Amino acid sequence: MQSIIPKVAAFSQSIRVIVSQTMANILRLEDNALLGFKLEILKELHKVVKDKQHHHMEPWVLDCLVLHDIMVDEAKARIVDETAKKNI
């Protein structure tokens, strides 16, 4: 994931689109077992936004950090928190 997510800012549009669409498809899944993984994707995306130039990113990708349901839904947030505590 750490090597793939930075490709959302790739110079090549075809690579950028494939990575962005794949990431979005994973984030859209309603599977509660993936909540921890989805949170890790958002963390990696946050790192990319801080470190890479934004003019090579799809504009809607930045919305994932602000508008994604995982950040808003309290029940999902609790599940992520409980999962994180179990993994420690």
PyRosetta script that sets phi, psi and omega in degrees:
from pyrosetta import init, pose_from_sequence

init()
pose = pose_from_sequence("MQSIIPKVAAFSQSIRVIVSQTMANILRLEDNALLGFKLEILKELHKVVKDKQHHHMEPWVLDCLVLHDIMVDEAKARIVDETAKKNI")
pose.set_psi(1, -38.9)
pose.set_omega(1, -179.1)
pose.set_phi(2, -66.7)
pose.set_psi(2, -22.5)
pose.set_omega(2, 178.3)
pose.set_phi(3, -94.5)
pose.set_psi(3, -19.3)
pose.set_omega(3, -177.4)
pose.set_phi(4, -93.1)
pose.set_psi(4, -46.0)
pose.set_omega(4, -176.2)
pose.set_phi(5, -57.0)
pose.set_psi(5, -39.3)
pose.set_omega(5, 177.6)
pose.set_phi(6, -59.0)
pose.set_psi(6, -17.4)
pose.set_omega(6, 179.3)
pose.set_phi(7, -70.5)
pose.set_psi(7, -6.6)
pose.set_omega(7, 174.9)
pose.set_phi(8, -66.6)
pose.set_psi(8, -14.4)
pose.set_omega(8, 177.4)
pose.set_phi(9, -111.9)
pose.set_psi(9, 20.6)
pose.set_omega(9, -178.1)
pose.set_phi(10, -66.2)
pose.set_psi(10, 151.3)
pose.set_omega(10, 177.3)
pose.set_phi(11, -66.7)
pose.set_psi(11, -38.2)
pose.set_omega(11, 179.8)
pose.set_phi(12, -72.8)
pose.set_psi(12, 121.9)
pose.set_omega(12, -178.1)
pose.set_phi(13, -64.6)
pose.set_psi(13, -37.5)
pose.set_omega(13, -178.3)
pose.set_phi(14, -63.9)
pose.set_psi(14, -42.0)
pose.set_omega(14, 177.3)
pose.set_phi(15, -65.7)
pose.set_psi(15, -46.4)
pose.set_omega(15, -178.6)
pose.set_phi(16, -58.3)
pose.set_psi(16, -43.9)
pose.set_omega(16, -178.4)
pose.set_phi(17, -67.3)
pose.set_psi(17, -44.4)
pose.set_omega(17, -179.3)
pose.set_phi(18, -61.7)
pose.set_psi(18, -47.4)
pose.set_omega(18, -179.5)
pose.set_phi(19, -64.6)
pose.set_psi(19, -43.0)
pose.set_omega(19, -179.1)
pose.set_phi(20, -63.7)
pose.set_psi(20, -44.6)
pose.set_omega(20, -179.9)
pose.set_phi(21, -67.1)
pose.set_psi(21, -39.3)
pose.set_omega(21, 178.2)
pose.set_phi(22, -63.8)
pose.set_psi(22, -45.5)
pose.set_omega(22, 178.3)
pose.set_phi(23, -60.6)
pose.set_psi(23, -44.8)
pose.set_omega(23, 179.6)
pose.set_phi(24, -63.1)
pose.set_psi(24, -40.2)
pose.set_omega(24, 179.3)
pose.set_phi(25, -63.8)
pose.set_psi(25, -39.8)
pose.set_omega(25, 177.9)
pose.set_phi(26, -66.1)
pose.set_psi(26, -43.2)
pose.set_omega(26, -178.9)
pose.set_phi(27, -66.1)
pose.set_psi(27, -25.4)
pose.set_omega(27, -179.9)
pose.set_phi(28, -78.4)
pose.set_psi(28, -19.9)
pose.set_omega(28, -177.6)
pose.set_phi(29, -61.1)
pose.set_psi(29, 140.3)
pose.set_omega(29, -178.0)
pose.set_phi(30, -94.3)
pose.set_psi(30, 12.3)
pose.set_omega(30, -177.7)
pose.set_phi(31, -75.1)
pose.set_psi(31, 115.7)
pose.set_omega(31, -179.2)
pose.set_phi(32, -64.5)
pose.set_psi(32, -22.1)
pose.set_omega(32, 178.5)
pose.set_phi(33, -69.2)
pose.set_psi(33, -18.4)
pose.set_omega(33, -178.4)
pose.set_phi(34, -95.1)
pose.set_psi(34, 1.9)
pose.set_omega(34, -174.9)
pose.set_phi(35, -59.9)
pose.set_psi(35, -42.8)
pose.set_omega(35, 178.0)
pose.set_phi(36, -63.4)
pose.set_psi(36, -41.4)
pose.set_omega(36, 178.4)
pose.set_phi(37, -64.9)
pose.set_psi(37, -41.6)
pose.set_omega(37, 178.7)
pose.set_phi(38, -64.0)
pose.set_psi(38, -38.0)
pose.set_omega(38, 177.3)
pose.set_phi(39, -64.4)
pose.set_psi(39, -40.1)
pose.set_omega(39, 177.4)
pose.set_phi(40, -64.4)
pose.set_psi(40, -37.9)
pose.set_omega(40, 176.5)
pose.set_phi(41, -61.1)
pose.set_psi(41, -45.3)
pose.set_omega(41, -179.7)
pose.set_phi(42, -65.2)
pose.set_psi(42, -36.3)
pose.set_omega(42, 176.7)
pose.set_phi(43, -64.4)
pose.set_psi(43, -44.1)
pose.set_omega(43, 178.5)
pose.set_phi(44, -64.7)
pose.set_psi(44, -39.3)
pose.set_omega(44, 177.2)
pose.set_phi(45, -62.2)
pose.set_psi(45, -40.8)
pose.set_omega(45, 177.7)
pose.set_phi(46, -59.4)
pose.set_psi(46, -43.1)
pose.set_omega(46, 178.5)
pose.set_phi(47, -62.0)
pose.set_psi(47, -41.4)
pose.set_omega(47, -179.9)
pose.set_phi(48, -64.3)
pose.set_psi(48, -42.6)
pose.set_omega(48, -180.0)
pose.set_phi(49, -61.4)
pose.set_psi(49, -38.2)
pose.set_omega(49, 179.5)
pose.set_phi(50, -71.3)
pose.set_psi(50, -34.2)
pose.set_omega(50, -170.9)
pose.set_phi(51, -99.8)
pose.set_psi(51, -24.6)
pose.set_omega(51, -172.9)
pose.set_phi(52, -107.4)
pose.set_psi(52, 163.6)
pose.set_omega(52, 175.9)
pose.set_phi(53, -76.2)
pose.set_psi(53, 137.6)
pose.set_omega(53, -174.8)
pose.set_phi(54, -82.6)
pose.set_psi(54, -17.1)
pose.set_omega(54, -175.5)
pose.set_phi(55, -70.9)
pose.set_psi(55, -9.1)
pose.set_omega(55, 174.6)
pose.set_phi(56, -102.9)
pose.set_psi(56, 10.4)
pose.set_omega(56, 179.8)
pose.set_phi(57, -103.2)
pose.set_psi(57, 148.6)
pose.set_omega(57, 173.4)
pose.set_phi(58, -66.9)
pose.set_psi(58, 131.8)
pose.set_omega(58, -174.4)
pose.set_phi(59, -56.9)
pose.set_psi(59, -36.3)
pose.set_omega(59, -176.9)
pose.set_phi(60, -72.4)
pose.set_psi(60, -17.2)
pose.set_omega(60, -179.1)
pose.set_phi(61, -63.7)
pose.set_psi(61, -37.4)
pose.set_omega(61, 179.7)
pose.set_phi(62, -63.3)
pose.set_psi(62, -28.4)
pose.set_omega(62, 178.1)
pose.set_phi(63, -62.9)
pose.set_psi(63, -26.5)
pose.set_omega(63, 179.9)
pose.set_phi(64, -57.6)
pose.set_psi(64, -35.4)
pose.set_omega(64, -178.6)
pose.set_phi(65, -72.0)
pose.set_psi(65, -30.0)
pose.set_omega(65, -174.2)
pose.set_phi(66, -98.0)
pose.set_psi(66, -41.0)
pose.set_omega(66, -168.8)
pose.set_phi(67, -103.9)
pose.set_psi(67, -3.7)
pose.set_omega(67, -173.5)
pose.set_phi(68, -65.5)
pose.set_psi(68, 138.8)
pose.set_omega(68, -176.9)
pose.set_phi(69, -57.6)
pose.set_psi(69, -30.3)
pose.set_omega(69, -177.1)
pose.set_phi(70, -61.1)
pose.set_psi(70, -26.2)
pose.set_omega(70, -179.5)
pose.set_phi(71, -85.6)
pose.set_psi(71, -18.2)
pose.set_omega(71, -173.5)
pose.set_phi(72, -102.7)
pose.set_psi(72, -38.5)
pose.set_omega(72, -174.4)
pose.set_phi(73, -75.4)
pose.set_psi(73, 113.1)
pose.set_omega(73, -176.6)
pose.set_phi(74, -63.4)
pose.set_psi(74, -39.1)
pose.set_omega(74, -179.5)
pose.set_phi(75, -64.1)
pose.set_psi(75, -42.8)
pose.set_omega(75, 178.3)
pose.set_phi(76, -65.9)
pose.set_psi(76, -37.9)
pose.set_omega(76, 179.4)
pose.set_phi(77, -62.0)
pose.set_psi(77, -40.2)
pose.set_omega(77, 177.9)
pose.set_phi(78, -64.7)
pose.set_psi(78, -40.8)
pose.set_omega(78, 179.4)
pose.set_phi(79, -63.3)
pose.set_psi(79, -42.8)
pose.set_omega(79, 178.3)
pose.set_phi(80, -62.6)
pose.set_psi(80, -42.2)
pose.set_omega(80, -179.5)
pose.set_phi(81, -64.1)
pose.set_psi(81, -44.2)
pose.set_omega(81, 179.4)
pose.set_phi(82, -65.0)
pose.set_psi(82, -40.4)
pose.set_omega(82, 178.4)
pose.set_phi(83, -63.5)
pose.set_psi(83, -41.7)
pose.set_omega(83, 179.8)
pose.set_phi(84, -64.0)
pose.set_psi(84, -40.3)
pose.set_omega(84, 179.6)
pose.set_phi(85, -66.6)
pose.set_psi(85, -35.4)
pose.set_omega(85, 179.3)
pose.set_phi(86, -68.3)
pose.set_psi(86, -32.1)
pose.set_omega(86, -176.5)
pose.set_phi(87, -80.2)
pose.set_psi(87, -8.9)
pose.set_omega(87, -179.2)
pose.set_phi(88, -83.4)
pose.dump_pdb("model.pdb")
